[in-house]
Amino acid sequence: MLVATPATADDIVGRASVIDGDTIEIHGTRIRLWGIDAPESDQLCRNDDSNLYRCGQQAATALDVLLYLVKRPVICSSKGKDQYGRTVAVCKVGDPGPDMAHYLVGKGLALDWPKYSHGYYAEAQTKAQAAGRGIWSGSFVAPWLYRTCIRAGQRPTYCSDEAK
């Protein structure tokens, strides 16, 4: 977890709306949660019974529920911009409050993305995996591999199951 620090003038603060499992919007600014990758909205995973479900939608819904239950402003500290021009930030709900990325990884709804996080959320991911939470209860394709498969022209169902 991140250490609680007061919001600064450079932080983006306000009521957030969920775009997808790892992207929110505050005051018209799209913010990608730093260090994690959640399944895409149309991505499918398999649960412990091997049935397909919309794991990307599940991640977005969980983020929406967190924002609904913790009625405090979201505070995002920017770490830069991504290739799509979105702000990439560490965001927490209130001060002090839960780190949204840590919350998602800990629930098994997103992955630590070591390419960017350098393992910052690895411990939360290991615990979620060991407990069989979220996507760890069945099988899934890492979101970055899913996107590569889609860009190669494959169908979402193929990329969700076969793109390993």
C-alpha positions, -999 to 999 in steps of 0.1 A, spaced: 0 0 0 11 36 -6 19 58 24 -8 84 29 4 119 17 -16 151 15 -30 160 -19 -8 185 -38 -18 212 -63 -7 189 -91 -30 161 -81 -63 155 -99 -90 154 -72 -127 148 -76 -156 124 -82 -145 97 -105 -165 77 -130 -154 43 -143 -144 39 -179 -131 3 -176 -113 -19 -151 -82 2 -150 -93 36 -163 -113 63 -146 -123 99 -155 -123 129 -132 -134 164 -145 -131 152 -181 -96 138 -177 -90 101 -185 -68 85 -159 -51 51 -164 -43 34 -131 -5 31 -128 12 -3 -126 -16 -26 -134 -36 -41 -163 -72 -52 -160 -89 -75 -185 -105 -56 -214 -142 -49 -213 -150 -75 -239 -124 -100 -226 -136 -134 -214 -121 -156 -187 -130 -190 -174 -142 -195 -138 -134 -225 -116 -162 -245 -134 -145 -236 -168 -175 -214 -177 -168 -182 -196 -176 -149 -180 -168 -112 -188 -138 -107 -165 -132 -72 -179 -167 -61 -171 -163 -77 -136 -132 -55 -129 -150 -24 -140 -180 -32 -118 -158 -38 -88 -142 -5 -93 -176 12 -96 -187 -5 -64 -156 7 -46 -163 43 -56 -199 39 -46 -191 25 -11 -163 48 -2 -179 82 -6 -148 103 -7 -131 122 -35 -105 103 -56 -70 117 -54 -47 109 -84 -10 116 -84 2 117 -120 32 96 -131 30 109 -167 10 101 -199 5 69 -218 6 64 -256 -30 74 -259 -25 107 -240 -42 96 -208 -28 106 -175 -12 76 -158 -15 79 -120 -16 63 -86 -52 69 -74 -67 65 -40 -102 69 -27 -99 96 0 -69 106 21 -60 83 36 -78 58 15 -73 26 -5 -50 26 -35 -74 17 -63 -48 -4 -82 -38 -23 -51 -75 -30 -44 -81 -45 -79 -50 -66 -79 -57 -78 -44 -92 -89 -54 -78 -108 -84 -94 -85 -109 -63 -70 -124 -26 -79 -128 5 -63 -116 22 -51 -148 59 -54 -140 69 -37 -172 56 -5 -156 52 -12 -118 86 -30 -114 67 -54 -92 51 -28 -69 18 -48 -67 34 -83 -70 28 -92 -33 -9 -84 -37 -11 -105 -68 7 -134 -52 -18 -133 -23 -48 -131 -47 -34 -160 -68 -28 -182 -37 -64 -175 -25 -79 -182 -60 -96 -148 -61 -111 -133 -92 -94 -143 -125 -71 -167 -104 -101 -189 -97 -99 -202 -133 -80 -194 -165 -74 -162 -184 -51 -146 -209 -31 -116 -197 -47 -84 -209 -16 -73 -228 -16 -106 -247 -53 -103 -254 -48 -68 -269 -20 -81 -291 -42 -109 -304 -71 -85 -311 -47 -62 -330 -37 -92 -351 -73 -95 -363 -86 -123 -341 -120 -126 -325 -125 -118 -288 -135 -154 -280 -103 -168 -296 -81 -142 -280 -97 -148 -246 -90 -185 -246 -63 -193 -271 -39 -164 -271 -15 -178 -246 
